[in-house]
Amino acid sequence: MRQFIITSVFIVLGIFLGIFLVAGQCFAQDAEQEPNLPPLAPAPKEQPLEKPETNSETSTQADEAPKGGKDLTVRSEEDRVEMLVDLFANLKAETDEGEAELIAEEVWAVFLQSGSASVDFLLHRGIAAQNGGNNKLARRMYDHVLRLQPDYAEGWSRSGRLAADERDLNRAVSDTTRALILEPRHFYALWTLGNILETLERPDDAFEVYEQANKVYPQHKQIKERVERLKESARGKAL
């Protein structure tokens, strides 16, 4: 697992640098194109947006537990690391698409816990705003999250996806890459980056990113389809 994370970081950084070496040309071409981005990541279970207690910055309760009744409350960073190692191992080994989706929901339950009640509140409010089409409020909430907790991968991932929706592809690439540096196994951030690369007409780089996502989450239908489609396209060009 550690080797996979190190490899993924180098791949992401290499692609990131490659994008910005030709950024002017790519973004100029993209101005006239429609984006081909994945749907929004599933929002967390709706929770009352109550103001967190001022005397505690630590979340004491996770989102509603995914099916199966597991306690996925993150009580320490060591707790988070151990849970994610087990969940990602299970996600990679699972051969049933439905069961894999349940494991992915458990991964989300961990990702959506920042360790701060205030940050969790802001993130959830931003997600609700984004899902409701209020991108201005969502941007404000995500910027607060990033200012308060700049090492929180989920904050960068959500911010990057919002930037992609807003057609700010420069920020979309930058923020999504930050998410992946912090959490290289973040399959949704990988999926989003792959879509952005396709939009920028960089199919070879997109294929490489999708392959990384597919290794993390082999039963994700849409990611698998993108891998197969770009693989067939590459074969066609070779012929």
C-alpha positions in Angstrom: 0.0 0.0 0.0 2.8 2.4 0.9 4.5 1.7 -2.4 1.3 2.4 -4.3 0.8 5.7 -2.5 4.4 6.8 -3.3 4.0 5.8 -7.0 0.7 7.6 -7.2 2.1 10.8 -5.8 4.9 10.8 -8.4 2.4 10.1 -11.2 0.1 12.9 -10.1 3.0 15.4 -9.7 4.4 14.5 -13.1 1.0 15.0 -14.8 0.5 18.2 -12.9 3.8 19.7 -14.1 3.1 18.5 -17.6 -0.2 20.3 -17.6 1.3 23.6 -16.6 4.1 23.4 -19.1 1.4 23.7 -21.8 -1.2 25.4 -19.8 -1.6 28.5 -22.0 -2.3 26.4 -25.1 -4.6 23.9 -23.4 -6.7 26.5 -21.6 -7.0 28.6 -24.7 -8.3 25.6 -26.6 -10.7 24.7 -23.8 -12.4 28.1 -23.8 -14.7 27.1 -26.6 -15.3 23.5 -25.4 -18.0 22.1 -23.2 -16.7 20.2 -20.2 -17.0 16.4 -19.9 -17.0 16.1 -16.1 -18.4 13.4 -13.8 -21.5 14.0 -11.8 -21.0 15.4 -8.3 -19.7 13.1 -5.7 -22.5 11.8 -3.4 -23.3 14.2 -0.6 -23.1 13.0 3.0 -26.3 12.1 4.7 -28.2 15.3 5.4 -27.5 16.6 8.9 -29.0 19.5 10.7 -26.7 22.5 10.1 -26.4 23.5 13.7 -23.6 25.7 14.9 -20.9 23.6 16.6 -20.2 23.9 20.2 -17.6 26.6 20.8 -15.8 24.6 23.6 -15.0 21.7 21.3 -13.2 21.5 18.0 -13.2 17.7 17.7 -16.0 15.9 16.0 -17.5 13.3 18.4 -19.9 11.8 15.9 -19.5 10.8 12.3 -22.1 11.0 9.6 -24.9 8.5 9.8 -23.1 5.1 9.6 -23.3 3.4 6.2 -25.2 0.2 5.9 -23.7 -2.5 8.0 -23.7 -0.5 11.3 -19.9 -0.1 11.5 -18.6 2.5 13.9 -16.6 4.7 11.6 -16.1 7.6 13.9 -12.6 9.0 13.6 -11.2 9.6 17.1 -7.5 10.2 16.2 -5.3 10.4 13.2 -4.0 6.9 13.9 -7.6 5.7 13.9 -8.2 7.3 10.5 -5.0 5.7 9.0 -5.9 2.2 10.3 -9.6 2.4 9.1 -8.6 3.7 5.6 -5.9 1.0 5.2 -8.5 -1.7 5.9 -11.3 -0.1 3.8 -9.1 0.4 0.8 -7.8 -3.1 1.0 -11.4 -4.4 1.1 -12.4 -2.0 -1.8 -9.6 -3.3 -4.0 -10.3 -7.0 -3.2 -14.2 -6.8 -3.6 -15.5 -8.4 -6.8 -19.1 -7.4 -6.4 -20.1 -4.0 -7.6 -22.9 -3.5 -5.0 -20.7 -4.5 -2.1 -17.9 -2.3 -3.4 -20.2 0.6 -3.4 -21.0 0.0 0.3 -17.3 0.0 1.1 -16.9 3.2 -0.9 -19.6 4.8 1.3 -17.6 3.8 4.3 -14.5 5.4 2.8 -16.6 8.6 2.3 -17.8 8.5 5.9 -14.1 8.6 7.0 -13.1 11.2 4.4 -15.9 13.5 5.5 -14.5 13.7 9.1 -11.9 16.4 9.3 -11.3 16.1 13.0 -12.9 19.6 13.6 -16.6 20.1 14.3 -16.3 23.6 12.8 -14.6 22.4 9.6 -17.1 19.6 9.2 -20.0 22.0 9.6 -18.5 24.3 6.9 -17.8 21.4 4.5 -21.3 20.0 4.8 -22.8 23.4 4.3 -20.7 23.9 1.2 -21.7 20.5 -0.2 -25.4 21.2 0.4 -25.0 24.6 -1.3 -23.2 23.0 -4.3 -25.8 20.3 -4.7 -28.5 23.0 -4.5 -26.8 25.0 -7.3 -25.6 27.8 -5.0 -21.9 27.8 -6.1 -21.2 31.2 -4.7 -22.0 30.0 -1.1 -20.3 26.7 -1.8 -17.1 28.5 -2.8 -17.2 30.7 0.4 -17.7 27.6 2.6 -14.9 25.6 0.9 -12.5 28.6 1.1 -13.2 28.8 4.8 -12.5 25.0 5.1 -9.1 25.4 3.3 -8.1 28.4 5.4 -8.9 26.6 8.7 -7.5 23.2 7.7 -5.1 23.4 4.7 -4.1 19.7 5.1 -7.6 18.3 4.6 -7.7 16.4 1.4 -11.5 16.3 1.1 -11.7 20.1 1.3 -9.3 20.4 -1.6 -11.2 17.7 -3.6 -14.5 19.5 -3.2 -13.0 22.8 -4.0 -11.3 21.4 -7.1 -14.6 19.9 -8.3 -16.4 23.2 -7.8 -13.7 25.0 -9.7 -14.2 22.6 -12.6 -18.0 23.2 -12.6 -17.2 26.9 -12.7 -14.9 26.4 -15.7 -11.9 27.6 -13.7 -9.8 24.7 -14.9 -6.5 26.2 -13.6 -7.8 26.1 -10.1 -9.5 22.8 -10.7 -6.3 21.1 -11.6 -4.4 22.9 -8.8 -6.9 22.1 -6.0 -7.5 18.5 -7.2 -3.8 17.8 -7.3 -3.4 19.2 -3.7 -6.1 16.7 -2.7 -4.2 13.9 -4.3 -0.9 14.8 -2.7 -2.6 14.6 0.7 -4.6 11.5 -0.2 -3.4 9.7 -3.4 -6.1 7.0 -3.0 -8.9 9.6 -3.3 -10.6 7.9 -6.2 -13.1 10.7 -6.8 -10.3 13.3 -7.1 -8.5 11.0 -9.5 -11.7 10.6 -11.5 -12.3 14.4 -11.6 -8.7 15.0 -12.7 -9.0 12.4 -15.4 -12.1 14.2 -16.7 -10.3 17.6 -16.7 -7.4 16.0 -18.6 -9.9 14.7 -21.2 -11.4 18.1 -21.5 -7.9 19.5 -22.1 -7.4 16.9 -24.8 -4.8 15.0 -22.9 -6.1 11.5 -23.3 -2.9 9.7 -22.5 -2.5 11.5 -19.1 -6.2 11.0 -18.5 -5.8 7.3 -19.1 -2.9 7.1 -16.6 -5.0 8.9 -13.9 -8.1 6.7 -14.5 -5.9 3.6 -14.2 -4.7 4.8 -10.8 -8.4 5.3 -9.8 -9.3 1.9 -11.2 -6.5 0.2 -9.1 -8.0 1.8 -5.9 -11.7 1.1 -6.8 -11.8 -1.7 -9.5 -15.6 -2.0 -9.4 -16.4 1.6 -10.1 -18.4 1.3 -13.3 -17.8 4.8 -14.8 -14.0 4.7 -14.0 -13.7 1.3 -15.5 -15.6 2.5 -18.6 -13.2 5.4 -19.1 -10.2 3.1 -18.8 -11.5 0.8 -21.4 -12.6 3.5 -23.7 -9.2 5.3 -23.6 -7.4 2.0 -23.9 -9.4 1.1 -27.1 -8.7 4.6 -28.4 -5.0 4.2 -27.9 -5.0 0.8 -29.6 -6.9 2.4 -32.5 -4.3 5.1 -32.9 -1.5 2.5 -32.8 -3.1 0.5 -35.6 
